[in-house]
Amino acid sequence: MPDTVVEQIMQFCDTNADHFLQLNLEHKQCRQITLSPEQPELSEYISVLNDMISEYLAEWYPGVSHEIMSNFNIQSYAPGEGFINWHNERGTTQGIIGDRSLVFMTYLNTVPDGPTHFKHQQLRIEAEAGKTVIWPADWTHTHCGEVSETQPKHIVTGWITLDSPHYYPASIQKDDVNLAAQEDILADTHEFVMKYMAHIQKPSGK
């Protein structure tokens, strides 16, 4: 995300500081404001974000259309605050939450000790001003934020819904698909089974 866009959002936050609500939940503490993609002051951010989403989908799900969902959040975490529990963004298939297909998040400032961790991918994303991350909303991408004890952390985050077909467009030909060789699949399956068996056969220690 361009520096100028990040600066616009930070200025918007300063101007609208009185409209942020303080959340003091057991698993999450922050100040938050909920906005619409139609917010005039954020039009440049939404434009750049839409381009990023389109590029992401061209790589991972070509031919599908997307829409940024009606409500998204700007969140400000003071030192010591955060979303400390492992979680995903679609805990149900019902209602608005069930319509979430992807998640986006843009860091508005750099926080060396405030990365985001993705559990199953064993991936650490550094919090760097302007960096935008897009990922699937389901349990496969369970994540949490590391709480910084030294600096505030500011992010924009929200959700994307997809008009998903049940099949890929005809323009994607069979020859374009890079499938894993059968022996690779069998090797990976064998490795998984052996790890699982070793896990369940560990002595309990009692």
C-alpha atoms as an extended CHARMM CRD file, in Angstrom:
* protein
*
       206  EXT
         1         1  MET       CA              0.0000000000        0.0000000000        0.0000000000  PROA      1               0.0000000000
         2         2  PRO       CA              1.5190000000        3.3780000000       -0.9630000000  PROA      2               0.0000000000
         3         3  ASP       CA              2.8260000000        5.5550000000        1.8660000000  PROA      3               0.0000000000
         4         4  THR       CA              0.4940000000        8.3850000000        0.8310000000  PROA      4               0.0000000000
         5         5  VAL       CA             -2.5500000000        6.1290000000        1.2870000000  PROA      5               0.0000000000
         6         6  VAL       CA             -1.3490000000        4.9510000000        4.7000000000  PROA      6               0.0000000000
         7         7  GLU       CA             -0.8400000000        8.5760000000        5.7320000000  PROA      7               0.0000000000
         8         8  GLN       CA             -4.3960000000        9.4180000000        4.5850000000  PROA      8               0.0000000000
         9         9  ILE       CA             -5.8220000000        6.6600000000        6.7760000000  PROA      9               0.0000000000
        10        10  MET       CA             -3.7590000000        7.7300000000        9.7900000000  PROA      10              0.0000000000
        11        11  GLN       CA             -4.9660000000       11.2960000000        9.2990000000  PROA      11              0.0000000000
        12        12  PHE       CA             -8.5460000000        9.9910000000        9.1100000000  PROA      12              0.0000000000
        13        13  CYS       CA             -7.9540000000        8.1760000000       12.4160000000  PROA      13              0.0000000000
        14        14  ASP       CA             -6.6690000000       11.3390000000       14.0880000000  PROA      14              0.0000000000
        15        15  THR       CA             -9.6170000000       13.3830000000       12.8040000000  PROA      15              0.0000000000
        16        16  ASN       CA            -12.1640000000       10.7860000000       13.9360000000  PROA      16              0.0000000000
        17        17  ALA       CA            -10.5080000000        9.7130000000       17.1880000000  PROA      17              0.0000000000
        18        18  ASP       CA            -13.6940000000       10.4530000000       19.1570000000  PROA      18              0.0000000000
        19        19  HSD       CA            -15.6410000000        7.9230000000       17.0630000000  PROA      19              0.0000000000
        20        20  PHE       CA            -13.4730000000        4.9370000000       18.0260000000  PROA      20              0.0000000000
        21        21  LEU       CA            -14.9890000000        2.5370000000       20.5520000000  PROA      21              0.0000000000
        22        22  GLN       CA            -12.9230000000        0.8210000000       23.2290000000  PROA      22              0.0000000000
        23        23  LEU       CA            -13.2680000000       -2.9750000000       23.2480000000  PROA      23              0.0000000000
        24        24  ASN       CA            -12.3450000000       -4.7420000000       26.4640000000  PROA      24              0.0000000000
        25        25  LEU       CA            -13.1920000000       -8.3630000000       25.7480000000  PROA      25              0.0000000000
        26        26  GLU       CA            -11.5360000000      -11.3390000000       27.4100000000  PROA      26              0.0000000000
        27        27  HSD       CA             -9.7010000000      -12.2500000000       24.2090000000  PROA      27              0.0000000000
        28        28  LYS       CA             -9.3890000000       -8.8400000000       22.5630000000  PROA      28              0.0000000000
        29        29  GLN       CA             -8.6460000000       -5.2940000000       23.6500000000  PROA      29              0.0000000000
        30        30  CYS       CA             -8.3960000000       -2.3580000000       21.2270000000  PROA      30              0.0000000000
        31        31  ARG       CA            -10.0070000000        0.8400000000       20.0270000000  PROA      31              0.0000000000
        32        32  GLN       CA            -12.0610000000        0.2750000000       16.8640000000  PROA      32              0.0000000000
        33        33  ILE       CA            -14.1240000000        2.1330000000       14.3010000000  PROA      33              0.0000000000
        34        34  THR       CA            -16.3550000000        0.2930000000       11.7990000000  PROA      34              0.0000000000
        35        35  LEU       CA            -16.6270000000        1.7630000000        8.3070000000  PROA      35              0.0000000000
        36        36  SER       CA            -18.1710000000        1.1700000000        4.8960000000  PROA      36              0.0000000000
        37        37  PRO       CA            -16.1920000000        0.7340000000        1.6540000000  PROA      37              0.0000000000
        38        38  GLU       CA            -18.1720000000        3.7660000000        0.4700000000  PROA      38              0.0000000000
        39        39  GLN       CA            -16.4310000000        6.0450000000        2.9990000000  PROA      39              0.0000000000
        40        40  PRO       CA            -15.2130000000        8.9720000000        0.8130000000  PROA      40              0.0000000000
        41        41  GLU       CA            -12.0160000000        9.5480000000        2.7910000000  PROA      41              0.0000000000
        42        42  LEU       CA            -10.9290000000        5.9660000000        2.1520000000  PROA      42              0.0000000000
        43        43  SER       CA            -11.7240000000        5.8000000000       -1.5540000000  PROA      43              0.0000000000
        44        44  GLU       CA             -8.0630000000        5.6600000000       -2.6050000000  PROA      44              0.0000000000
        45        45  TYR       CA             -7.3700000000        2.8610000000       -0.1230000000  PROA      45              0.0000000000
        46        46  ILE       CA            -10.3580000000        0.8650000000       -1.3970000000  PROA      46              0.0000000000
        47        47  SER       CA             -9.2490000000        1.3780000000       -5.0100000000  PROA      47              0.0000000000
        48        48  VAL       CA             -5.7180000000        0.0800000000       -4.3510000000  PROA      48              0.0000000000
        49        49  LEU       CA             -7.0820000000       -2.7570000000       -2.2020000000  PROA      49              0.0000000000
        50        50  ASN       CA             -9.4550000000       -3.8740000000       -4.9760000000  PROA      50              0.0000000000
        51        51  ASP       CA             -6.5020000000       -4.0450000000       -7.3700000000  PROA      51              0.0000000000
        52        52  MET       CA             -4.5890000000       -6.1780000000       -4.8630000000  PROA      52              0.0000000000
        53        53  ILE       CA             -7.5420000000       -8.5270000000       -4.4020000000  PROA      53              0.0000000000
        54        54  SER       CA             -7.9380000000       -8.8910000000       -8.1700000000  PROA      54              0.0000000000
        55        55  GLU       CA             -4.2460000000       -9.7640000000       -8.4800000000  PROA      55              0.0000000000
        56        56  TYR       CA             -4.5570000000      -12.3100000000       -5.6640000000  PROA      56              0.0000000000
        57        57  LEU       CA             -7.5780000000      -13.9540000000       -7.2990000000  PROA      57              0.0000000000
        58        58  ALA       CA             -5.9260000000      -13.9990000000      -10.7230000000  PROA      58              0.0000000000
        59        59  GLU       CA             -3.2210000000      -16.1610000000       -9.1400000000  PROA      59              0.0000000000
        60        60  TRP       CA             -5.3520000000      -18.4080000000       -6.9090000000  PROA      60              0.0000000000
        61        61  TYR       CA             -8.9190000000      -18.3620000000       -8.2440000000  PROA      61              0.0000000000
        62        62  PRO       CA             -9.0540000000      -16.9180000000      -11.7880000000  PROA      62              0.0000000000
        63        63  GLY       CA            -12.3870000000      -15.9230000000      -13.2460000000  PROA      63              0.0000000000
        64        64  VAL       CA            -14.1440000000      -15.2450000000       -9.9350000000  PROA      64              0.0000000000
        65        65  SER       CA            -15.4910000000      -11.8150000000       -8.9900000000  PROA      65              0.0000000000
        66        66  HSD       CA            -15.1970000000      -10.2660000000       -5.5450000000  PROA      66              0.0000000000
        67        67  GLU       CA            -16.7150000000       -7.6190000000       -3.3130000000  PROA      67              0.0000000000
        68        68  ILE       CA            -15.3660000000       -5.9900000000       -0.1580000000  PROA      68              0.0000000000
        69        69  MET       CA            -18.0150000000       -6.6200000000        2.4750000000  PROA      69              0.0000000000
        70        70  SER       CA            -20.0870000000       -3.7570000000        3.8230000000  PROA      70              0.0000000000
        71        71  ASN       CA            -18.3850000000       -3.3130000000        7.1940000000  PROA      71              0.0000000000
        72        72  PHE       CA            -14.6670000000       -3.3320000000        7.9010000000  PROA      72              0.0000000000
        73        73  ASN       CA            -12.6170000000       -2.0390000000       10.8070000000  PROA      73              0.0000000000
        74        74  ILE       CA             -9.7370000000        0.2290000000       11.6660000000  PROA      74              0.0000000000
        75        75  GLN       CA             -8.2440000000       -1.0110000000       14.9360000000  PROA      75              0.0000000000
        76        76  SER       CA             -5.7360000000        0.6340000000       17.2440000000  PROA      76              0.0000000000
        77        77  TYR       CA             -3.9760000000       -1.4840000000       19.8440000000  PROA      77              0.0000000000
        78        78  ALA       CA             -2.1770000000        0.2480000000       22.7130000000  PROA      78              0.0000000000
        79        79  PRO       CA              0.9700000000       -1.4030000000       24.1010000000  PROA      79              0.0000000000
        80        80  GLY       CA             -0.1320000000       -4.5470000000       25.9160000000  PROA      80              0.0000000000
        81        81  GLU       CA             -3.3850000000       -4.8590000000       23.9330000000  PROA      81              0.0000000000
        82        82  GLY       CA             -4.1710000000       -7.3820000000       21.1920000000  PROA      82              0.0000000000
        83        83  PHE       CA             -6.2590000000      -10.2520000000       19.8810000000  PROA      83              0.0000000000
        84        84  ILE       CA             -4.4460000000      -12.9080000000       21.8640000000  PROA      84              0.0000000000
        85        85  ASN       CA             -6.4240000000      -16.0800000000       21.0350000000  PROA      85              0.0000000000
        86        86  TRP       CA             -5.9330000000      -18.3150000000       18.0080000000  PROA      86              0.0000000000
        87        87  HSD       CA             -8.9360000000      -17.7020000000       15.7500000000  PROA      87              0.0000000000
        88        88  ASN       CA            -10.2410000000      -17.7500000000       12.1880000000  PROA      88              0.0000000000
        89        89  GLU       CA            -12.6300000000      -15.3860000000       10.4550000000  PROA      89              0.0000000000
        90        90  ARG       CA            -15.4970000000      -17.7150000000        9.5440000000  PROA      90              0.0000000000
        91        91  GLY       CA            -16.7040000000      -19.7230000000       12.5040000000  PROA      91              0.0000000000
        92        92  THR       CA            -20.0630000000      -20.4650000000       10.8760000000  PROA      92              0.0000000000
        93        93  THR       CA            -21.5260000000      -20.8970000000        7.4000000000  PROA      93              0.0000000000
        94        94  GLN       CA            -24.6350000000      -18.9280000000        8.3700000000  PROA      94              0.0000000000
        95        95  GLY       CA            -25.4550000000      -15.2440000000        7.8540000000  PROA      95              0.0000000000
        96        96  ILE       CA            -22.9810000000      -12.4900000000        7.1040000000  PROA      96              0.0000000000
        97        97  ILE       CA            -20.0700000000      -14.3280000000        8.7280000000  PROA      97              0.0000000000
        98        98  GLY       CA            -20.7510000000      -17.2980000000        6.4740000000  PROA      98              0.0000000000
        99        99  ASP       CA            -20.3220000000      -15.0470000000        3.4280000000  PROA      99              0.0000000000
       100       100  ARG       CA            -16.7020000000      -14.3050000000        4.3070000000  PROA      100             0.0000000000
       101       101  SER       CA            -14.3580000000      -15.9630000000        1.8140000000  PROA      101             0.0000000000
       102       102  LEU       CA            -11.1600000000      -13.9660000000        2.2640000000  PROA      102             0.0000000000
       103       103  VAL       CA             -9.6790000000      -11.6260000000        4.8270000000  PROA      103             0.0000000000
       104       104  PHE       CA             -7.5760000000       -8.5260000000        4.2450000000  PROA      104             0.0000000000
       105       105  MET       CA             -5.3680000000       -6.6440000000        6.6730000000  PROA      105             0.0000000000
       106       106  THR       CA             -3.1360000000       -3.6150000000        6.1600000000  PROA      106             0.0000000000
       107       107  TYR       CA             -0.5960000000       -2.5890000000        8.7660000000  PROA      107             0.0000000000
       108       108  LEU       CA             -0.6070000000        1.1850000000        9.2540000000  PROA      108             0.0000000000
       109       109  ASN       CA              2.6210000000        1.3630000000       11.2410000000  PROA      109             0.0000000000
       110       110  THR       CA              5.7400000000       -0.7270000000       11.7460000000  PROA      110             0.0000000000
       111       111  VAL       CA              5.8540000000       -2.7180000000       14.9860000000  PROA      111             0.0000000000
       112       112  PRO       CA              8.9450000000       -4.9560000000       15.2230000000  PROA      112             0.0000000000
       113       113  ASP       CA              7.5110000000       -6.9570000000       18.1440000000  PROA      113             0.0000000000
       114       114  GLY       CA              3.9310000000       -7.1150000000       16.8260000000  PROA      114             0.0000000000
       115       115  PRO       CA              3.7810000000       -9.7260000000       14.0390000000  PROA      115             0.0000000000
       116       116  THR       CA              0.8450000000      -11.9100000000       13.0320000000  PROA      116             0.0000000000
       117       117  HSD       CA              1.2560000000      -15.6730000000       13.3570000000  PROA      117             0.0000000000
       118       118  PHE       CA             -0.4670000000      -18.3000000000       11.1830000000  PROA      118             0.0000000000
       119       119  LYS       CA             -0.6240000000      -21.5280000000       13.1530000000  PROA      119             0.0000000000
       120       120  HSD       CA             -0.8930000000      -24.2850000000       10.5480000000  PROA      120             0.0000000000
       121       121  GLN       CA              1.4660000000      -22.6080000000        8.0720000000  PROA      121             0.0000000000
       122       122  GLN       CA              3.9990000000      -21.9280000000       10.8510000000  PROA      122             0.0000000000
       123       123  LEU       CA              4.2730000000      -18.4820000000        9.3070000000  PROA      123             0.0000000000
       124       124  ARG       CA              5.1660000000      -15.1680000000       10.9250000000  PROA      124             0.0000000000
       125       125  ILE       CA              4.1290000000      -11.9760000000        9.1080000000  PROA      125             0.0000000000
       126       126  GLU       CA              6.0350000000       -8.9020000000       10.2520000000  PROA      126             0.0000000000
       127       127  ALA       CA              4.0090000000       -5.7870000000       10.9860000000  PROA      127             0.0000000000
       128       128  GLU       CA              5.3960000000       -3.2380000000        8.5140000000  PROA      128             0.0000000000
       129       129  ALA       CA              3.6280000000       -0.0180000000        7.5390000000  PROA      129             0.0000000000
       130       130  GLY       CA              1.7880000000       -0.4210000000        4.2350000000  PROA      130             0.0000000000
       131       131  LYS       CA              2.0410000000       -4.2110000000        4.0700000000  PROA      131             0.0000000000
       132       132  THR       CA             -1.2890000000       -5.7540000000        3.0530000000  PROA      132             0.0000000000
       133       133  VAL       CA             -2.0340000000       -9.4280000000        3.6350000000  PROA      133             0.0000000000
       134       134  ILE       CA             -4.9060000000      -11.4160000000        2.0650000000  PROA      134             0.0000000000
       135       135  TRP       CA             -5.7950000000      -14.9500000000        3.1660000000  PROA      135             0.0000000000
       136       136  PRO       CA             -8.7000000000      -17.4620000000        3.2850000000  PROA      136             0.0000000000
       137       137  ALA       CA            -11.2000000000      -16.8940000000        6.1040000000  PROA      137             0.0000000000
       138       138  ASP       CA            -11.5240000000      -20.5100000000        7.2370000000  PROA      138             0.0000000000
       139       139  TRP       CA             -9.9160000000      -22.6250000000        9.9770000000  PROA      139             0.0000000000
       140       140  THR       CA             -7.0820000000      -23.5730000000        7.6360000000  PROA      140             0.0000000000
       141       141  HSD       CA             -5.6570000000      -20.1070000000        8.3100000000  PROA      141             0.0000000000
       142       142  THR       CA             -6.0280000000      -19.9240000000       12.0800000000  PROA      142             0.0000000000
       143       143  HSD       CA             -4.0060000000      -16.9530000000       13.3200000000  PROA      143             0.0000000000
       144       144  CYS       CA             -3.3440000000      -14.5210000000       16.1500000000  PROA      144             0.0000000000
       145       145  GLY       CA             -1.5070000000      -11.2710000000       16.6830000000  PROA      145             0.0000000000
       146       146  GLU       CA              1.5410000000      -11.0220000000       18.9130000000  PROA      146             0.0000000000
       147       147  VAL       CA              1.0200000000       -8.3810000000       21.5710000000  PROA      147             0.0000000000
       148       148  SER       CA              3.5810000000       -5.6010000000       21.5600000000  PROA      148             0.0000000000
       149       149  GLU       CA              4.4870000000       -4.3950000000       25.0310000000  PROA      149             0.0000000000
       150       150  THR       CA              6.3970000000       -1.4020000000       23.6690000000  PROA      150             0.0000000000
       151       151  GLN       CA              4.4600000000        0.2080000000       20.8000000000  PROA      151             0.0000000000
       152       152  PRO       CA              0.9130000000        0.8820000000       19.5920000000  PROA      152             0.0000000000
       153       153  LYS       CA             -0.2510000000       -1.0430000000       16.5380000000  PROA      153             0.0000000000
       154       154  HSD       CA             -2.7330000000        0.2100000000       13.9340000000  PROA      154             0.0000000000
       155       155  ILE       CA             -4.4010000000       -1.9150000000       11.2460000000  PROA      155             0.0000000000
       156       156  VAL       CA             -7.2400000000       -1.8970000000        8.7230000000  PROA      156             0.0000000000
       157       157  THR       CA             -8.9850000000       -5.2390000000        8.4560000000  PROA      157             0.0000000000
       158       158  GLY       CA            -12.1170000000       -6.6630000000        6.8630000000  PROA      158             0.0000000000
       159       159  TRP       CA            -13.5620000000       -9.3720000000        4.6720000000  PROA      159             0.0000000000
       160       160  ILE       CA            -14.1480000000      -10.2230000000        1.0300000000  PROA      160             0.0000000000
       161       161  THR       CA            -17.0120000000      -12.2290000000       -0.4240000000  PROA      161             0.0000000000
       162       162  LEU       CA            -16.6710000000      -14.1150000000       -3.7080000000  PROA      162             0.0000000000
       163       163  ASP       CA            -19.1180000000      -14.9610000000       -6.4450000000  PROA      163             0.0000000000
       164       164  SER       CA            -17.6520000000      -18.4410000000       -6.6320000000  PROA      164             0.0000000000
       165       165  PRO       CA            -18.5470000000      -20.8320000000       -9.4810000000  PROA      165             0.0000000000
       166       166  HSD       CA            -18.4080000000      -24.5570000000       -8.7930000000  PROA      166             0.0000000000
       167       167  TYR       CA            -15.9610000000      -24.9890000000      -11.6500000000  PROA      167             0.0000000000
       168       168  TYR       CA            -13.1090000000      -23.0660000000      -13.2330000000  PROA      168             0.0000000000
       169       169  PRO       CA            -13.6510000000      -21.1550000000      -16.4940000000  PROA      169             0.0000000000
       170       170  ALA       CA            -13.1810000000      -23.1170000000      -19.7210000000  PROA      170             0.0000000000
       171       171  SER       CA            -10.2080000000      -20.8820000000      -20.5280000000  PROA      171             0.0000000000
       172       172  ILE       CA             -8.1690000000      -22.8130000000      -17.9510000000  PROA      172             0.0000000000
       173       173  GLN       CA             -7.1390000000      -25.8820000000      -19.8740000000  PROA      173             0.0000000000
       174       174  LYS       CA             -6.1410000000      -29.2320000000      -18.4510000000  PROA      174             0.0000000000
       175       175  ASP       CA             -2.6000000000      -28.7760000000      -19.7310000000  PROA      175             0.0000000000
       176       176  ASP       CA             -2.2330000000      -25.7060000000      -17.5200000000  PROA      176             0.0000000000
       177       177  VAL       CA             -2.8170000000      -27.6810000000      -14.3280000000  PROA      177             0.0000000000
       178       178  ASN       CA              0.3390000000      -28.7420000000      -12.5050000000  PROA      178             0.0000000000
       179       179  LEU       CA             -0.6610000000      -31.8480000000      -10.5520000000  PROA      179             0.0000000000
       180       180  ALA       CA              1.6060000000      -33.5620000000       -8.0470000000  PROA      180             0.0000000000
       181       181  ALA       CA              3.0160000000      -36.8620000000       -9.2560000000  PROA      181             0.0000000000
       182       182  GLN       CA              1.2980000000      -39.9020000000       -7.7800000000  PROA      182             0.0000000000
       183       183  GLU       CA              4.4530000000      -41.0570000000       -6.0220000000  PROA      183             0.0000000000
       184       184  ASP       CA              4.7850000000      -37.6220000000       -4.3510000000  PROA      184             0.0000000000
       185       185  ILE       CA              1.2510000000      -37.8650000000       -3.0170000000  PROA      185             0.0000000000
       186       186  LEU       CA              1.9010000000      -41.3560000000       -1.6770000000  PROA      186             0.0000000000
       187       187  ALA       CA              5.1680000000      -40.2470000000       -0.0420000000  PROA      187             0.0000000000
       188       188  ASP       CA              3.4640000000      -37.2860000000        1.6370000000  PROA      188             0.0000000000
       189       189  THR       CA              0.6060000000      -39.5060000000        2.8360000000  PROA      189             0.0000000000
       190       190  HSD       CA              3.0350000000      -42.0750000000        4.2390000000  PROA      190             0.0000000000
       191       191  GLU       CA              4.9770000000      -39.3620000000        6.0800000000  PROA      191             0.0000000000
       192       192  PHE       CA              1.7530000000      -37.9700000000        7.5820000000  PROA      192             0.0000000000
       193       193  VAL       CA              0.5760000000      -41.4170000000        8.7510000000  PROA      193             0.0000000000
       194       194  MET       CA              3.9530000000      -42.2150000000       10.3320000000  PROA      194             0.0000000000
       195       195  LYS       CA              4.0030000000      -38.9030000000       12.2100000000  PROA      195             0.0000000000
       196       196  TYR       CA              0.4400000000      -39.5050000000       13.4280000000  PROA      196             0.0000000000
       197       197  MET       CA              1.2220000000      -43.0360000000       14.5790000000  PROA      197             0.0000000000
       198       198  ALA       CA              4.3300000000      -41.8350000000       16.4020000000  PROA      198             0.0000000000
       199       199  HSD       CA              2.2370000000      -39.1790000000       18.1140000000  PROA      199             0.0000000000
       200       200  ILE       CA             -0.5040000000      -41.4970000000       19.3830000000  PROA      200             0.0000000000
       201       201  GLN       CA              2.0390000000      -44.1020000000       20.5140000000  PROA      201             0.0000000000
       202       202  LYS       CA              3.9690000000      -41.6870000000       22.7390000000  PROA      202             0.0000000000
       203       203  PRO       CA              3.9470000000      -42.7580000000       26.4120000000  PROA      203             0.0000000000
       204       204  SER       CA              1.6390000000      -40.6560000000       28.5520000000  PROA      204             0.0000000000
       205       205  GLY       CA              4.3210000000      -40.0560000000       31.1730000000  PROA      205             0.0000000000
       206       206  LYS       CA              2.1120000000      -41.3010000000       34.0180000000  PROA      206             0.0000000000
